[in-house]
Amino acid sequence: AICQGLCANDVVGLQTNRDVINFLQTCDAFLEEAEVDYNQRIVTNNGQRVKVNAYPVSIDVAGLQRTASSPRVLEYERRLRSHCGEKTIVRVDRTEPSKNITRGFKAFDMLLNNHPELVGRIKFLAFLVPSRTHIRQYQRYAEEITELVHTINEKYRSGEWEPIKVFMENNYAQAIAGMRLYDVLLVNSVIDGMNLVAKEGPVVNTRNGVLVLSESAGAYRQLRQGVLPVAPADLRETMQALYTGLTMSEEEKKERQATLVRAIEEQDTTDWLYQQLKNLDCIK
């Protein structure tokens, strides 16, 4: 029924090319009368010809930059500076299993264990938004995050320094302020439609920070030239990417951030909408 409904349109827009192929295969499997042209990415069903395209959603770059320089965000930035280390890792996520938060913390634990010279010097700030708190599976995941953070902090705490600081609240201005301060932004999701944090971070960051990005995030294809890629289940690779980002030369960091910002600006929300309208205009 979902396929029938979607195929009543002239164009079906999805986030990534992977999504387009998956949709074509789904129509092929579930719509007996449909003809699927994988080369042209067209589904013909009950006389209706449907074009299936990828339109990766993006961000309003100018609007986000205005928000990032607002008095409220700058005040949060001032407060957060006291929580930063010599180098700071940041993540911004909903507390959902697909976001792979616990593996990110476990990779950070491995980083401190393998590089004890970083103990007392770096911090991990996590801005986590409670999600689906009425579902027991999500409750357990939030509890697992809390327990893991406590274990890591107890393991490495030294004096007033502890490695991880979690902000468990829905506070967009504070999260934007945190992204202004990262040296490394960790986005290691298991799967994502897009993940706009990966696009917001480079645009607002003030430190030429490095983006560590999961290869299975929707944003990866667009941003791959400027990121440090990781397989979401590979803790050692994630640990190494964090270390590489923390120790990268300023020149390379600056080049990578410029690459990311350029890619995001070229395909912002205006371009996202334009591409859809352009394709509609071509329909005969």
N, C-alpha and C positions, 0 to 999 in steps of 0.2 A: 504493500500500500504506500509506503514511503517513496519507493522508486517511481510508482505510477504518478504520485502527486508531483514530485520534482520534475518528472519528464513531461508535465503539462506546460512547462515554461519554454521560452525560446533559448535562454542561456541558464546554465547552472554554474554558479561560481563557487569555487572551493579555495582553500588556503594555499595548497602546495601541489606540485605535479604528482607527488605520491598519492595525494588525496584524489586527484583526477583519475589516475589509473585504478585506484581502489573502487571508485564509484562506477567506472565503466565495467569493471569485472563483476560488481554487484548486480548491475542491470543485466549483464549477460547471464548471470546465474538465476535471477529471480523473475525476469520478465520473458516469458516463453516466446512471445511474438516479436520481441525487440530485435533490431539489427544494430550491432555495435561496430563502429568503425574506429579502431584504435589509432590508426594513423591520423585521421582528421579529428578525432576525439568528438565523435558525433554519435548520438543514440537516436534511432528512428523507431518510434513506438506509437502504434495506433494512428499512423499518418502524421504524427507530430515529429518534426526534426529538431533535436535539442543539441546545442553546442555546449560542451563542457570545458571550462577554462579555469586556470589557476589565477586568483587575484590575491596575492599575499597582503593581508591587512597591515597597515603601518600606523604611524603616530603623526600628530600635528606638531611638527618640529618647532615652529615659531611659538605656538601656544605653550608647549612644554617648557621652552626656554624662558618665557615670561613667568610661568609658575615657579620655575627653579630659582629665579632672581627676586621673588616676592619677599616682603618682610617676614612673613610667617615661616617660609622655608629657611631663610637665612638665620632666623632665630633658632630653629631646630638644629641647623648646621653648627651654630655656635655651641649649643649644649652637647652635641654629639662628639665634638672634638676631644672632649675629656675622656671619651671611651675608646678613642683610636689608639693604635700602637705606632711604632716606627713605620710599620707597614700594616695595612688593614685590608682584610678580605670581607666582602659584603655579599649577602644574598637577600633577595626580596621575593617572597612566595606565599601562596596560600598553603595551609597545612593539609595537603592532600598527598596520598601515597605516590601519585604520578609525578610529583615534583622532586622525589628522590632526595628529600632533605636529610634523612638519616645517613645515607651513603656519603653525602657531602661532608657531614660531621666526622664520619669514620675516616674518610680520606684526610681530613684535617688532623685527626688524631695520629694517623700514620706519618703525616708531615712533621709533627712535633717530635714523634718518637725517632724518626730517621734523621732529623736535623735539630738536635738539642740546642744548637746555637741560636735558634729562633725563639726558644722558650723565654718568656719575659719581654719579648720585643715586638711580637705581632699580635694582632687581635682579629677576631672573627665576629662581626656584627650581623645578626640575622633579624630581619624585619619580616615577621610571620603573621599572616592574617588568618584567624580562626575560620574554618570552613566546614559546613555541613555538620555542625556540632551535635545535631540530634541523631546522627547515624553512629552506631556503636563502633564500626570499623574506623571511622575518622577520629572518634574519641580515643580509641586505642593508639592510633598513630600519633596523636598529639601527646599522649602519655609517654609513648616510646621516645619521642623527641626530647621531652623534658628530662626523662631518666638518663638518656645518653649525654645530654649537655651537662647534667650534674656530674656524671661519671668522669667525663673528660676534664671538667673544671677542677674536680677534686684531685685528679691524677697529676695535673700540671700546675696547680695554683702555687704562687710564690708571693708571700707578703700580701700587698693589696692588688697584685695583678692576677687576673684569671683570664684564660684564653678566649672564652665565648661569652658574648652578651646577647641575649635574646629579647626582642621587643615583640610581645605577643599581643597585637592590637591592630585594628583597621585604621591606620593613620597614614594617608597618602602623602601628606606634606612631609612628615617625618621620614618616610621611605625615600622620597625624592632627595631630601637632605642627606640621607645616608649614601645614596648613589653618587652624590657630588664628591664624596670623600674616599671612595674605594681606590685601592691600588690594584686589587683583583676583584672582579665581579664573577661569582660562580653561578652558572645556570646549567645544572646537570640533570635536567628532567628526563624521566624515562621516555615520555612521549608528550608532545605539545602540538596544538593546532598551529600556533605561531610562537608565542611567548614574547609579549611586548616589553617586558623588563629588559630583554637583550637589546632592544632598540632604544629604550628610554635611557639606560645607563650611559652608553657612550655619548649621547647628546648632552647630558647634564654634568658629566664628570669633569672635575677641575684638576685632576692629577695625572692626566694621560694614562688612566687605568687600563688594565688588560682584561679582556673578556674571555673567560673559560666557558665554552659553550658545547652542550651536548649535540652530537651529530644527529640525534633523532628529534631535536626541536625544529619546529617549522621554520624558524628564523635562520637556521644554519645555512641553507643554500644561498640566501642573499648575502649573508655576512661572513661566509667562510674564509674570504681572503684576509680578514683582519683578526680572526680569533685564534685561540688555542683550542683545538677540538678534543673532545673526550667521548669515549663510549660510556654510557651512563652506569653500566654495571661494573666497570673496571676501576676498582679503588686505587690501584697502584698508578694507573695512567692519570687519574684525577689528581692524586697526590703530586705526581711529577709536573703536571700542568700548573698546579698552584705554586709549586716551587719555582718553575720557570718564569711565571708571571711576576712573582715577588722579587726575583733577582735579575730581571730583564734590564737591559741598558735603557737609559732615558730616550736615546735616539730611536731605538726600535719601538718603544712604547708610544712615542709621539707619532711615528709613521703608522702604526697599527690603528691608533685611535682616529687619525685623519682618514684612513681608509674606511673605517666603520661609519663615521659621520657622513662622509661623502655618499656612501651607498644608501644610508637611511634618508638623507636629504633628497637624493635623486628619485626615490620611490616612497614619497610621503603619502599622507591621506589624500591629497589633491590628485596625485598620479593614480592612486588606487581607484578613486572614483572615475577619473577620466578614462582609464582603460576599460572599465565596465560600460560606460556610456558609448565609447567608441565602438565596442563590439556590438552593442545593441543597434547602433546606427547602420551597421553593415548588413543587418538581417534583411533579407528580401521577402 
